[in-house]
Amino acid sequence: MSISLKCIPCGFLALAAVAVSAPAAAQQPLTEERCPRLVAQETPRAIPASLRLAALNPGEVSITYIGHSTFLIESARGVRIATDYNDYVRPRVIPDIATMNRAHSTHYTNHPEPEIRHVLRGWGREGEPARYDLQVDDVWVRNVVTNIRDWGGGTALHGNSIFVFETAGVCIAHLGHLHHTLTPQHIEELGRIDVVMVPVDGTMTLNVEGMVEVLKQIQAPLAIPMHIFSPGTLERFLEAMGSIYEVERSAAPTVVLSRDTLPAKPKMLVLPGR
C-alpha cells in the first residue's frame, strides 16, 4: 500500500530503517574546490538571535537553529537562507533562498512566499536528480543528491539533496533527510566541509551507527545536531559520538563563525531550537 508523501509530518510516523542503495547516476566530480578548510584555536561566538545581523563582520556567517531541520543562515552581506523550509517550522523573516527536501511535509512546502527569490527543491521531476549551482551575492549554493526510502518499502532515487552553502570561505552542509551512508563519489562531490548539520533521530533518517559513519566520512570540524525528536534521542546520539566529537551546549540559538574560528578539534555544538 502506498502512502502520500505530501501530508505526513516526520514526528507522527514510525518507520523501520531500510537500507537504501547509492544513486545509480551520481553527479560528476567537482573540478574546483572553492572552500579550503582552515582551523584555529579561537572559539566561535554565540550571540542572541536579535543581534545577529548587526554583529556580523566581513568574513563571518551566522547560523541560527529554528527547529526540526530548519536553520537560518545569514551572510555578511545580508543574504538569508532557510533550510528544509516548510509550513510548520519557519524563521520569522522571509529568506532570500529556501531549500527543501521531500521525505515529509515538515521538510518542504507547496506554498512558499512569493517574496522568496530562490526556491530550491532537493528532488527532480520524474526521478531525475535536482541540480543547483547558484551564486547570490556572497553566497554560493550547490547540492549533492542522495536516495530516500519510499512509502512502499523501496527506494526513491535522487529523493534527497545535501545542500552545501559557501560564504565567507566557510562550507556548510545540510544533510537533509539522509537515509544512507555516502559513497566515495558523494564525498568527492561534497569537497571539504567545515560545518555539517546532522539529523540525530536515529529512526526516520539513518540509524545512529550509520550517521556516525557519515560524520566520519565527512570529517567536518564542527557538527550541529538537528531533527531531534526528544532529549533522549539527542543524548543517545551524543553518547555515540563522544569518542569523536567534543560536545558543547550553547544557551543561544545563534552562532557566528569565520574561517579563523572553526574549532581545531572536532566539536559537536548543540543549539537550542524554538
C-alpha positions in Angstrom: 0.0 0.0 0.0 1.4 3.4 -1.0 1.2 6.5 1.2 1.2 10.1 0.0 4.4 11.9 0.8 2.7 15.3 1.0 0.8 15.2 4.2 2.6 13.2 6.9 4.9 15.1 9.3 8.0 13.3 10.5 7.1 13.4 14.1 3.8 11.4 13.5 5.3 8.4 11.8 7.4 5.4 12.8 9.3 3.6 10.0 11.7 0.8 10.3 15.2 1.6 9.0 15.5 0.2 5.4 18.8 0.1 3.5 18.9 2.4 0.5 21.3 1.9 -2.4 23.6 4.6 -3.6 22.5 6.7 -6.6 22.8 4.9 -9.9 23.9 8.0 -11.6 25.8 10.4 -9.3 26.8 13.9 -10.1 30.2 14.5 -11.8 33.1 15.2 -9.5 33.7 18.9 -8.8 36.6 20.3 -10.7 37.0 23.3 -8.4 37.3 23.2 -4.7 36.2 26.7 -3.5 36.2 26.1 0.2 39.6 25.2 1.8 39.4 24.2 5.4 41.3 26.5 7.8 41.1 25.9 11.5 42.1 27.8 14.6 42.0 27.6 18.3 39.7 30.6 18.8 36.2 29.7 19.9 33.2 30.6 17.7 31.0 33.2 19.5 27.3 32.7 20.3 25.1 35.8 20.2 21.4 36.4 20.8 19.4 35.9 17.6 18.1 39.5 17.8 21.6 40.9 17.3 23.0 38.5 14.7 22.9 40.6 11.5 24.1 43.8 13.2 27.0 41.9 14.8 28.3 40.3 11.6 31.6 41.5 10.2 33.1 40.8 6.8 34.3 37.2 6.7 31.6 36.0 9.2 28.5 33.9 8.8 25.7 33.3 11.4 23.7 30.1 11.9 20.5 30.1 13.8 18.7 26.9 14.7 15.0 27.5 14.2 13.9 23.9 15.0 13.4 20.4 13.5 15.6 20.6 10.4 15.3 24.3 9.7 18.2 26.7 10.2 18.5 30.4 9.2 21.9 31.1 7.7 22.9 34.7 7.2 25.9 36.1 5.3 27.9 39.2 6.0 26.1 41.0 3.1 22.7 40.0 4.4 21.8 37.0 2.2 19.4 34.8 4.2 18.9 31.1 3.7 16.3 28.8 5.3 16.9 25.1 5.2 14.2 22.5 4.8 11.6 25.3 4.5 8.1 24.1 5.5 4.7 25.1 6.8 5.3 24.1 10.4 8.7 25.5 11.5 9.8 28.7 9.9 12.1 31.6 10.7 10.4 34.9 11.4 12.0 36.6 8.4 11.4 35.8 4.7 14.6 34.2 3.3 16.2 35.0 0.0 16.9 31.3 -0.6 14.7 28.4 0.7 16.0 24.8 0.3 13.6 21.8 0.7 13.6 18.1 0.8 10.5 15.9 0.2 10.7 13.0 2.7 7.9 14.5 4.8 5.8 17.7 4.9 7.9 19.1 7.7 10.8 19.5 5.2 9.0 21.3 2.3 6.1 23.5 1.4 4.0 23.6 -1.7 3.2 27.3 -1.0 6.4 29.3 -0.4 6.0 33.0 -0.1 6.3 34.8 -3.5 8.9 37.1 -1.9 11.5 34.2 -1.7 13.8 34.9 -4.6 15.2 31.3 -5.0 13.2 28.2 -4.0 15.4 25.1 -4.3 13.6 21.8 -4.1 16.0 18.9 -3.4 14.4 16.5 -5.8 13.9 16.5 -9.5 11.0 15.5 -11.7 10.3 12.0 -12.9 13.2 10.5 -11.0 15.8 12.9 -12.4 18.2 14.5 -9.9 17.9 18.1 -9.0 21.0 20.1 -9.7 21.8 23.5 -8.4 24.8 25.8 -8.8 23.7 29.2 -7.6 25.6 32.4 -6.7 23.6 35.1 -4.8 25.9 38.0 -3.8 28.4 36.5 -1.3 26.7 33.1 -1.1 27.3 30.0 -3.3 24.8 27.2 -3.1 25.0 23.7 -4.6 23.7 20.2 -3.9 24.7 16.6 -3.8 21.9 14.2 -4.4 21.2 11.0 -2.4 18.3 8.5 -2.3 15.5 8.1 0.2 13.1 5.2 1.2 9.7 5.4 -0.4 6.4 4.5 1.4 6.2 1.2 -0.4 9.5 0.0 1.2 11.5 0.6 -1.9 14.0 3.3 -3.0 13.2 6.7 -4.4 16.3 7.6 -6.5 17.6 11.2 -6.1 14.9 12.0 -3.5 17.1 14.0 -1.1 19.7 16.7 -1.5 22.6 17.5 0.7 22.7 21.3 0.2 26.1 23.0 0.5 26.4 26.7 1.3 29.7 28.6 1.0 30.0 32.1 2.3 33.0 33.9 3.9 35.1 30.9 2.9 33.1 28.6 5.2 31.4 25.5 3.7 28.2 24.4 5.4 26.5 21.2 4.5 22.9 20.4 5.5 22.3 16.6 5.2 18.6 16.9 4.8 16.6 13.7 5.3 19.6 11.4 4.7 18.7 7.7 4.6 22.1 6.0 3.7 25.8 6.3 4.2 27.8 8.1 1.5 29.7 6.7 -1.4 33.2 7.9 -2.4 31.5 9.8 -5.2 29.4 11.7 -2.7 32.4 12.6 -0.6 34.3 13.9 -3.7 31.3 16.0 -4.7 30.9 17.4 -1.2 34.5 18.6 -1.1 35.8 19.9 2.2 33.0 20.6 4.7 33.6 22.9 7.7 30.1 22.7 9.3 27.7 19.8 9.0 24.1 19.9 10.1 23.2 16.3 11.0 19.9 14.6 11.7 20.2 12.7 15.0 16.7 11.0 15.3 18.1 7.5 14.5 14.9 6.2 13.0 13.2 8.3 10.4 16.5 9.2 8.7 19.6 7.0 9.1 20.2 4.9 12.3 22.7 6.2 14.8 25.5 3.9 13.7 25.1 4.9 10.1 25.1 8.6 10.9 28.2 8.2 13.0 29.8 6.6 9.9 28.6 9.5 7.7 30.2 12.0 10.1 33.5 10.0 9.9 33.2 10.2 6.1 32.7 13.9 6.0 35.2 14.8 8.8 33.9 18.3 9.4 35.4 20.2 12.3 32.0 21.4 13.5 28.7 19.4 13.6 25.3 20.8 14.7 22.5 18.3 15.6 19.0 18.7 14.1 15.9 16.6 13.6 15.8 16.0 17.4 12.7 14.2 18.5 13.4 14.1 22.2 16.1 14.8 24.8 16.7 11.1 24.9 17.2 11.0 21.1 19.8 13.7 21.4 21.7 12.1 24.3 21.8 8.8 22.6 23.4 10.3 19.6 25.9 12.5 21.6 27.0 9.4 23.5 27.6 7.5 20.3 29.7 10.5 19.0 31.6 11.0 22.3 34.8 9.4 21.2 34.9 11.6 18.1 33.5 15.0 19.0 33.8 17.2 22.0 30.3 18.3 22.9 29.5 21.9 23.6 26.0 23.1 24.6 25.0 26.7 23.7 22.4 28.7 25.5 21.9 30.9 22.4 20.3 29.6 19.2 22.8 31.5 17.0 26.5 31.0 16.5 28.7 33.3 14.4 31.6 31.6 12.6 34.5 32.6 10.4 37.3 30.6 8.8 39.5 31.7 11.7 37.1 30.5 14.4 36.5 26.9 13.3 37.4 24.6 16.1 40.8 23.0 15.9 39.4 19.7 17.3 36.1 18.2 16.1 33.2 19.7 18.1 29.5 18.9 18.3 27.7 22.2 19.0 24.1 21.8 20.4 22.0 24.8 19.7 18.6 25.2 21.3 15.7 25.4 18.9 12.3 27.1 19.4 
